[in-house]
Structures are given as structure tokens and as C-alpha cells.
């Protein structure tokens, strides 16, 4: 399928590896020029070089912590005008309700709610002037099925979902389409860290922890960054003009949710 976005320009946050990289590669395959952002310069430059060589698109790499206000300003200055925004940031750590302080919640809100809101507020006026724009926020399956040990993430991402629900419907008539993409467990560093944590707590191998989690998924495996990226690219395409403010769940069927 021709996504109709060749020659567009996208900012993809946290895109040196994992799901962000999957999104960047899928957009590049569709002919989109990229601005990539991540905190680690070495991994980011390697990803940028790979995408340039593989897909022949323009790639600008900006090393910065997108959740930091000053660093975010540097990314915005370096990115200039864009047509597509993919927001993404690592999730806060797991824990118990009794572990988290006010500062923990503020940090989670800054990273997973206020940062994407700040980026949307900056870029959407430009998109509205051109009568075309796409925003995809990478959030979490916890928006539809809160995860007990991820209370910080549950809270921040639910707040972003509420903001998008109203905002998406206010800007759609101007050609700006916003949707959220909700990953379940995918084969990324985050999954490795979660499996390692389970293994350490329960005194089992990482392989056994991973096999147990496979058993909770109807597909019997983790998702891939390539699958996730392809879905993201579709949500950035010309074909989603009638798809507004949706929360698209990619969880391998783990959550049988009807809402």
C-alpha cells in the first residue's frame, strides 16, 4: 500500500532503538525524511546511518533528553518544520503504591504526559496552517488495562489520553489527525529489563521468565518493533483522515477489552 507520505518530514522521539526505531524505519521505507532523537549519541548516530544507507531518505540526528525542557527546545530548533510527530519516552520504573513520592509522580508526568503535550502544542499550529499533519503518541496498553505495578505509568499515560481525546477532535477539521498507539509487550530492552526483574525476584532464569510471559499472550510471543512500526506508519499516512483520537492497542490479544 502506498501510504501517500513520501517527501513528508517527521520527528520521531526516542528513536535510536526499540519501538521508536521501528517507527522511524517504517516511515523511512515510506519515503519520509526524518529527525531522530534519543539520549545516547552512539546508538542514535548508528541508527541514523543505517536508515540513510538503507532507505535513501534525509536523516537528522539530535542527541537530547526530550523530557528536559531546555533539551527539548534544542530538538525543536534543530528539527525546524515537520509534518509528522511521533512522541515517545521511556516509561517510569515499576513499584508499589507505597514506594512513590510526589517527586516520582511529577517526573512521570513530565516524561509521559507533559512532554508530548508540549511537542503537540508547538507543532500543531504549523500543521494547521498547512491543513495537514499527523501525530502519533506511543503510550501503553495500561491506558486500557492498568498494570498494578506500573502506577506511575498508568497515571501519566491516562492523563495524556484524556488530553488527546479532546484535542484531537478540536484540530481534526484543520487536517491534523492525532491518535495514540498502545503497545503491549514487545521484544525490546524494556521487555528484557522486566523479564530480568521477574527472574531476580522469583529465583528463575530470564528464559523461564520470558517463557512464562509468552504463555499469557494468545499469540505465544512478543511483538516486534517492525510490526509496531508498520502500524505507526499507517497512522501517519494519508489513509487515516477519518480516524480521530483513537487508542490503537497492539498487545497480541492479551487484553480482552471491549471499551
N, C-alpha and C positions, 0 to 999 in steps of 0.2 A: 504493500500500500504506500502510495506517495503521501507523506504527511503534510506536504504543502508549506514547509517552513524552511526550505533551502535558502540560504542567504540571510536568515534572521540571526540575531545575536543574543546569546543567553549568558546570564551569570548563574553558575551552579556552585553553591556553597558546600564546604566540607567535601570536596570532590577529588581528593588525591587517592582515595581508596574506598572500598565498601560500596554502599548503596549510592552515594554521591558520584563515585566514579562510574558506576553502572549507568546512571542517568546521563552523565556527560558523554560517555561513549555512544549511547543510543542517539543522543541529539547530534553528535558529530556525524554519525552514519547517515542521518537525515539531511546533512549539509549545513548544519547550524554552526556559525562561528562562536567561539567560547571564551568566557572569562572564568577561569578556575580559581578557587580559593581554598586554602587549608592552612593549618598552623605549621606543619612540618615542611620545610623548604625542599629537602632532598626528595621525599616521596612525591611532592607536588610537581617538581620540575621533571621527574621521571615520567609521571603520568602525562604531563603536557607534551613532552617529546614524543611519547608513544602515540598519542592521539593525532598530533600533527603528521607524523610519518604514516600512520595507518589510514587516516581519513582525508588528509589534504585540506583541512579547514584551518582557519586562523585561530590560534590559542594564546591567550594572555594569562599568565600565572601570577597571582598576587598572594604572597605569604602573609597571613594575618589571622588573628583570632577574631572571627566575625562577631562574636558575642561581646567584644570590648568596644565601647563607643568610639574611641579615638581610632582604633584599628579599622573599625567598620567604615569610618569616614575616609580612610585611605583606600579601602576597597572600592567605595563608591566613586572616588576621584579617579582611580585607575581604570574602572570599568567603563566610565562615560555612559552613553546612551545604550539601552538594551531593549529587546522586545520580549524576552522570556526571563522569568526569575524562578529559580528553584531554591527554596530555602531549606536549610539542613544544619543541624548541630548535634553533637553527641548528647546522649541522654544522661541525666544525673544518676548517681550511684543508687543501688538498691539499699534497703534497710528496713527498720521497724519504725512504727509511728513515734515511738518514744525517743528515737535517735535524732530527729530532725529539729533544728532550731529555726528561728525566724531568718537568720542569715542563709541557711540552706535553702529555704523556700525562695528568698529573693534571688539567689544565684540561679535556681532552676527557672524562675520566671524570666530573668534576664536572658537566659540562653534559649529557652524553648517557647517563649511567648513574645516577649518584648522585642527581641532581635528580629524575628520575621515580620512583626508589625512595623518596626522602624524601616525595614527594607521595602515593604509594600507601600508605606506612606511616601517614601522617596520616589519610587519608580512608577507608581500608578498614574500620577498626573501626566508624565511623559507618554505613557501608553494611551491614556485617554485622549491626548492631543492628536495622536496618530490613528485613533479609533481601532487600535488593535494591540492586544497584549495577552500574555499568558502567565499565570502564577501557579506554581505547584509547591505546596508546603509538605515536606516529609515529616509526618508526625509519628503515630504509633497505633497499633491495634488496641492499646489501652484506652483510647478515646471511646471505643465501643464496648470494651470488656476490661475494666480496670484491673490491674495486676496488683495483688496485695502488697508485695514488697517494693513496688515502684510508685509509692505515693507521691513523691516529688514530681516524677514524670507525669503521672495521672493528672495532677493538679494543673501543671503548667500547660500541658497539651490540650486539656479540656478548655482552658481559658482561650487559647488560640482558636480552637474550633468555634467557640462562641463568637469571637470577633469576626472570623471569616464568614460565618453564617449570615450575618447582617451585611457586611461589607461587600461580599460577592454579589449580592442582589442589588446593591446600590450602584455598582460600576458596570454591570453586565450590558446595559443599554449603550454604553460607550465602547463596546468591543473588547473590554477587559474581562477575561474569564479566569476565575480563581477556583481551584479545587485542592483538596488535601489527599495525600497518598499515605495510607496507614499500613506500614509493614508489620507482619508477624516476624517469626524467627527466620533469619536468612544467614547464609554461610558467610559471615563477616567476622572481623575482630571482636565485635560486641558479643556475638554468639560464643566465640571461643572463651571470652572472659566469663560469661555466665556459666558455661559448662565447667570451666576450671573452678569457679566458686562452688558449684554444687559438688564437684568431686572432692574438694578440700573439706567441705562441711560434712559430707557423708562417708568419707574414707574410701572412695571408689576411684577407679581410673577415669580420666577425661573421656575416653572412648565409651565406657559404660554409661557415663552421664549423658553423653550425646545420644547413644542408642535408646536410652530411656525416653529422652525428649522426642526422638523420632516416633516413638510409639504413641505420642499424644497427638500426632498430626495425621489426618486422613491420607495425605499424600505419602507419608512414610519417609519424609526427607525435609531438609531445609530448603528454602527458596534460594535462588541465585541472584546475584547482582545484575546479571544480564536480563533475566525475566523482569525484575523490578524496573530496570532502566527502560525497557521497551514500553512498559505501561506508562512510565513518566513521559516518555517522548510522545505517546499518543495524547496524553492530557495537555501537551504543549502544542498540539497540531491544529490545523485548520478545521478539523472534524468535530471539535468539542464546543462549538459556539452555542449549543443548546443545553450544555451540561454545566450547571452553575451551582457552586457552593456544595459540592458533593464530597463525601468521605469514602474514598475507594479503599476497600480492605483487601490486602494481599497477605493472607495468613495460612494458606494451604488447607483451608477448611476447618481450622482449629476451633473457631468460634461460630457456633450455630446461632447467629443473631438475626432477628427479623426486624429490627428497628433501624 
